[in-house]
Amino acid sequence: MKKAIFPPNAAKPIAPYSPAVEAGGFVFLSGQIALDPATGELRQGSIAEETRQVMENIGTLLRAAGLDHGHLVKMTIFLSDMEHYAAVNDVYASYFSDGPPAREAVAVKGLPRDVNVEISGIAIRT
């Protein structure tokens, strides 16, 4: 059995998908970009600001499932350019105080709305 998670205070999806789905004790998070949930507009600015908004959007989805960043076990970071790697890592690391999740970070040819970073994840209910 699966349950779609659509928190009213989350950034609205830009295509036909669920922002998060719970199934089998896991919560699967769709890729999040730097959409401001209040305005639906992209968070413009530095790669650090963009990454922070992405991680906050992930936090909103996790809280809607009764979880937090500490429940994440796997993440994937998509970057528009590997030159952003260090700055994204600095922000990303600040969300994990005890053992960050497994992950990969890859550069891709393009991302939705020409953003610089998109992050997806899997959390476990423990």
C-alpha positions as CSV (number, residue, x, y, z in Angstrom):
1,M,0.0,0.0,0.0
2,K,1.3,3.5,-0.8
3,K,0.3,6.9,0.3
4,A,1.0,10.1,-1.5
5,I,2.1,13.1,0.6
6,F,0.9,16.5,-0.6
7,P,1.5,19.0,2.3
8,P,-0.5,22.2,1.8
9,N,2.6,24.3,2.9
10,A,5.0,22.6,0.4
11,A,6.1,23.9,-3.0
12,K,3.6,22.7,-5.6
13,P,4.9,20.1,-8.1
14,I,5.7,21.4,-11.6
15,A,4.5,18.2,-13.3
16,P,2.1,15.3,-12.6
17,Y,3.9,13.6,-9.7
18,S,3.6,13.3,-5.9
19,P,6.1,15.3,-4.0
20,A,6.6,12.3,-1.7
21,V,5.2,8.8,-1.4
22,E,5.2,6.6,1.7
23,A,5.4,2.8,1.1
24,G,6.7,-0.1,3.1
25,G,8.1,2.0,5.9
26,F,10.0,4.3,3.5
27,V,9.2,7.8,2.3
28,F,10.4,8.4,-1.3
29,L,11.0,12.1,-2.0
30,S,10.7,13.4,-5.6
31,G,13.4,15.7,-6.8
32,Q,13.1,19.1,-5.2
33,I,14.2,22.3,-6.7
34,A,14.4,25.8,-5.2
35,L,10.8,26.7,-5.4
36,D,9.5,29.1,-2.8
37,P,6.4,27.4,-1.4
38,A,4.8,30.8,-0.6
39,T,5.1,32.2,-4.1
40,G,5.7,29.2,-6.4
41,E,8.7,31.2,-7.8
42,L,12.2,30.0,-8.0
43,R,14.5,31.2,-5.3
44,Q,17.1,33.2,-7.2
45,G,20.5,34.0,-5.8
46,S,23.7,32.1,-5.0
47,I,24.0,28.3,-5.3
48,A,24.1,28.3,-1.5
49,E,20.7,30.0,-1.3
50,E,19.3,27.7,-3.9
51,T,20.5,24.6,-2.1
52,R,19.2,25.9,1.2
53,Q,15.7,26.3,-0.3
54,V,15.9,22.8,-1.7
55,M,16.8,21.3,1.7
56,E,14.0,23.3,3.3
57,N,11.6,22.0,0.8
58,I,12.8,18.4,1.6
59,G,12.3,19.2,5.3
60,T,8.7,20.3,4.7
61,L,7.9,17.0,3.0
62,L,9.6,15.0,5.8
63,R,7.7,16.8,8.5
64,A,4.5,16.1,6.7
65,A,5.3,12.4,7.1
66,G,6.3,12.9,10.8
67,L,10.0,12.6,10.0
68,D,13.1,14.9,9.8
69,H,16.4,15.1,7.9
70,G,17.8,12.5,10.3
71,H,15.5,9.8,8.8
72,L,17.1,10.2,5.3
73,V,19.0,7.1,4.3
74,K,19.8,7.8,0.6
75,M,19.9,11.0,-1.5
76,T,20.8,12.0,-5.0
77,I,22.1,15.4,-5.9
78,F,21.8,16.6,-9.5
79,L,24.0,19.6,-10.4
80,S,24.1,21.8,-13.5
81,D,27.8,22.0,-13.1
82,M,30.3,20.2,-10.8
83,E,31.8,23.7,-10.0
84,H,28.8,24.0,-7.6
85,Y,29.9,20.8,-5.7
86,A,31.8,22.4,-2.8
87,A,29.1,25.1,-2.2
88,V,26.3,22.6,-2.3
89,N,28.2,20.3,0.1
90,D,28.7,23.1,2.6
91,V,24.9,23.8,2.8
92,Y,23.9,20.1,2.6
93,A,26.2,19.1,5.4
94,S,24.6,21.6,7.8
95,Y,21.4,19.6,7.7
96,F,23.0,16.4,9.2
97,S,24.4,16.4,12.7
98,D,24.9,12.7,13.0
99,G,25.9,10.5,10.0
100,P,24.7,11.9,6.7
101,P,22.8,9.6,4.4
102,A,24.4,7.6,1.5
103,R,24.3,9.7,-1.7
104,E,25.7,10.5,-5.1
105,A,26.2,13.8,-6.8
106,V,26.2,14.0,-10.6
107,A,26.3,16.8,-13.1
108,V,23.6,16.6,-15.8
109,K,23.0,18.4,-19.0
110,G,19.9,20.2,-17.8
111,L,17.4,20.5,-14.9
112,P,13.8,21.7,-14.7
113,R,13.4,25.4,-15.1
114,D,17.2,25.7,-15.6
115,V,18.0,25.4,-11.9
116,N,21.5,24.6,-10.7
117,V,20.6,21.9,-8.1
118,E,17.8,19.3,-7.7
119,I,17.8,16.8,-4.8
120,S,15.8,13.6,-4.2
121,G,15.9,11.2,-1.3
122,I,14.6,8.2,0.6
123,A,13.8,8.3,4.3
124,I,13.0,5.4,6.6
125,R,10.5,5.4,9.4
126,T,12.4,4.0,12.4
